[in-house]
């Protein structure tokens, strides 16, 4: 009797408790399966990142979010970002910040090669958001608050471009486009370190 009533109500386009429950259970099952698939995909991507199996070229793939508006022709491996639908272009994605604790060597690598490991997790996928070499940052292409922090934390490296041994460094960084090898980084880092120590004699003991 109940089945007959249910069938008649459904034929008439009426919603009943039982057919509503069935439909809701179906939707919940489909949603759970979809969420499980997305989660498994995300876990696998993160596992590949941790294990270092990702291909280098994939880190500069076509951006997956609206923030990554375009690829600069001068630096094809880096993105230009817009914040909150602004028309202004930035070298850093929305919310990017500097590490509070880092070695001078690591800071110098960011200075020369940029932050190519920058990424976020959006819509179930890992999105790479490479940041240009810090040497090329200017007040015009970095958010105001980040620029103030950068000026304080990287002031010592900003003075190093004045070293006679590093004449033309800006042009070289543009030419290399974030592709300095570890050996090259070490070579220039030694020049920078000696320049700093020669200017600030009292820190040599430390």
C-alpha positions as CSV (number, residue, x, y, z in Angstrom):
1,X,0.0,0.0,0.0
2,X,2.8,2.5,0.9
3,X,4.7,1.7,-2.3
4,X,1.6,2.3,-4.3
5,X,1.0,5.7,-2.6
6,X,4.7,6.6,-3.1
7,X,4.5,5.7,-6.8
8,X,1.3,7.7,-7.3
9,X,2.7,10.8,-5.6
10,X,5.9,10.7,-7.6
11,X,4.0,10.4,-10.8
12,X,2.0,13.5,-9.8
13,X,5.3,15.4,-9.1
14,X,4.8,15.5,-5.4
15,X,7.6,15.2,-2.9
16,X,7.2,12.6,-0.2
17,X,9.4,11.7,2.7
18,X,10.6,8.4,1.2
19,X,11.5,9.7,-2.3
20,X,13.1,12.8,-0.8
21,X,15.2,10.5,1.5
22,X,16.2,8.3,-1.4
23,X,17.3,11.3,-3.5
24,X,19.2,12.9,-0.6
25,X,21.0,9.6,0.1
26,X,22.0,9.4,-3.6
27,X,23.3,13.0,-3.6
28,X,25.3,12.3,-0.4
29,X,26.8,9.2,-1.9
30,X,27.9,10.9,-5.1
31,X,29.4,13.8,-3.1
32,X,31.3,11.5,-0.9
33,X,32.7,9.6,-3.8
34,X,33.8,12.9,-5.6
35,X,35.4,14.2,-2.4
36,X,37.3,10.9,-1.9
37,X,38.6,11.1,-5.5
38,X,39.8,14.7,-5.0
39,X,41.4,13.9,-1.7
40,X,43.2,10.9,-3.1
41,X,44.5,13.0,-6.0
42,X,45.7,15.8,-3.7
43,X,47.5,13.3,-1.4
44,X,49.2,11.8,-4.4
45,X,50.4,15.2,-5.7
46,X,51.7,16.1,-2.3
47,X,53.5,12.8,-2.0
48,X,55.2,13.4,-5.3
49,X,56.3,16.8,-4.1
50,X,57.7,15.5,-0.9
51,X,59.5,12.7,-2.7
52,X,61.0,15.1,-5.2
53,X,59.7,13.3,-8.2
54,X,58.0,16.3,-9.9
55,X,59.4,17.4,-13.2
56,X,61.1,20.8,-13.1
57,X,59.3,22.0,-16.1
58,X,55.9,21.4,-14.5
59,X,56.6,23.9,-11.8
60,X,56.2,26.6,-14.4
61,X,53.1,25.3,-16.1
62,X,50.1,27.4,-17.1
63,X,48.6,29.0,-14.0
64,X,45.5,27.3,-12.7
65,X,43.9,30.3,-10.9
66,X,42.6,33.7,-11.9
67,X,45.4,35.4,-9.9
68,X,48.0,34.1,-12.3
69,X,46.9,36.3,-15.1
70,X,49.8,36.2,-17.5
71,X,53.3,35.0,-18.2
72,X,55.8,37.8,-18.6
73,X,57.6,37.5,-22.0
74,X,60.9,38.6,-20.3
75,X,60.6,35.9,-17.6
76,X,58.6,33.1,-19.1
77,X,59.2,31.0,-16.0
78,X,57.6,33.5,-13.7
79,X,54.0,34.8,-13.3
80,X,52.5,38.2,-12.8
81,X,49.8,38.4,-10.2
82,X,46.7,40.6,-9.6
83,X,45.4,41.1,-6.1
84,X,41.7,41.3,-5.4
85,X,40.8,42.0,-9.1
86,X,43.1,45.0,-9.2
87,X,44.5,46.2,-12.5
88,X,48.0,46.5,-10.9
89,X,50.4,43.7,-11.5
90,X,52.7,42.3,-8.8
91,X,55.7,39.9,-8.7
92,X,54.2,38.1,-5.7
93,X,50.8,36.2,-5.3
94,X,48.3,37.5,-2.8
95,X,49.3,36.8,0.8
96,X,53.0,36.0,0.0
97,X,55.3,36.7,2.9
98,X,59.0,36.4,3.7
99,X,60.4,33.7,6.0
100,X,61.2,35.1,9.4
101,X,64.2,32.9,9.9
102,X,66.5,31.9,7.1
103,X,70.3,31.7,6.6
104,X,72.1,34.3,4.6
105,X,72.9,31.7,2.0
106,X,69.2,30.8,1.6
107,X,68.3,34.5,1.4
108,X,70.9,35.0,-1.3
109,X,69.5,32.2,-3.3
110,X,66.1,33.9,-3.2
111,X,67.8,37.0,-4.2
112,X,69.3,35.4,-7.3
113,X,66.8,32.8,-8.4
114,X,63.5,33.9,-6.7
115,X,61.2,31.6,-4.9
116,X,60.3,28.9,-7.4
117,X,58.9,26.5,-4.8
118,X,56.1,28.8,-3.8
119,X,52.8,27.0,-4.1
120,X,49.3,26.9,-2.6
121,X,46.5,24.3,-2.4
122,X,43.4,25.4,-4.4
123,X,40.3,23.6,-5.5
124,X,41.9,20.2,-4.8
125,X,45.1,20.9,-6.7
126,X,48.6,22.1,-6.0
127,X,49.1,25.4,-7.8
128,X,52.6,26.7,-8.3
129,X,53.1,30.5,-7.9
130,X,56.8,31.2,-8.7
131,X,58.2,34.5,-7.5
132,X,60.8,36.5,-9.3
133,X,64.4,36.9,-8.0
134,X,64.3,39.3,-5.1
135,X,67.0,41.4,-6.7
136,X,64.4,42.6,-9.2
137,X,61.8,43.6,-6.6
138,X,60.9,47.3,-6.7
139,X,58.4,49.4,-4.8
140,X,56.1,49.4,-7.9
141,X,55.7,45.7,-8.2
142,X,55.5,44.6,-4.6
143,X,52.6,45.2,-2.1
144,X,53.4,48.1,0.3
145,X,53.4,46.1,3.5
146,X,55.6,43.4,2.0
147,X,58.0,46.0,0.5
148,X,58.5,47.5,4.0
149,X,59.4,44.1,5.4
150,X,61.6,43.3,2.5
151,X,63.5,46.6,2.9
152,X,64.4,45.7,6.5
153,X,65.2,42.0,6.1
154,X,67.1,42.2,2.9
155,X,68.8,45.5,3.4
156,X,72.2,43.9,3.7
157,X,71.9,42.2,0.3
158,X,70.6,45.3,-1.3
159,X,73.9,47.0,-0.4
160,X,75.9,44.2,-1.9
161,X,75.1,45.2,-5.5
162,X,77.4,48.1,-4.9
163,X,80.3,45.7,-4.7
164,X,82.8,46.3,-7.6
165,X,82.9,42.5,-8.0
166,X,79.2,42.4,-8.7
167,X,78.9,45.0,-11.4
168,X,76.3,44.0,-13.9
169,X,74.6,41.5,-11.5
170,X,71.1,42.9,-12.2
171,X,71.5,42.3,-15.9
172,X,72.9,38.8,-15.3
173,X,70.0,37.9,-13.1
174,X,67.6,39.0,-15.8
175,X,69.5,37.0,-18.4
176,X,69.6,33.8,-16.3
177,X,65.9,34.1,-15.3
178,X,66.2,32.2,-12.1
179,X,68.4,29.4,-13.4
180,X,71.6,29.9,-11.4
181,X,73.1,26.5,-10.4
182,X,74.0,25.8,-6.8
183,X,77.7,26.1,-7.8
184,X,77.1,29.5,-9.3
185,X,75.1,30.6,-6.2
186,X,78.0,29.5,-4.0
187,X,80.5,31.4,-6.1
188,X,78.6,34.7,-5.9
189,X,77.7,34.1,-2.3
190,X,81.3,34.0,-1.3
191,X,81.8,37.4,-3.0
192,X,78.8,38.8,-1.2
193,X,79.9,37.4,2.2
194,X,83.4,38.9,1.9
195,X,81.9,42.2,0.9
196,X,79.6,42.2,3.9
197,X,82.4,41.2,6.3
198,X,84.8,43.8,4.9
199,X,82.2,46.5,5.5
200,X,81.3,45.3,9.0
201,X,84.5,44.2,10.6
202,X,83.0,43.7,14.1
203,X,80.8,40.8,13.1
204,X,83.7,38.6,11.8
205,X,84.2,37.1,15.2
206,X,80.5,36.0,15.2
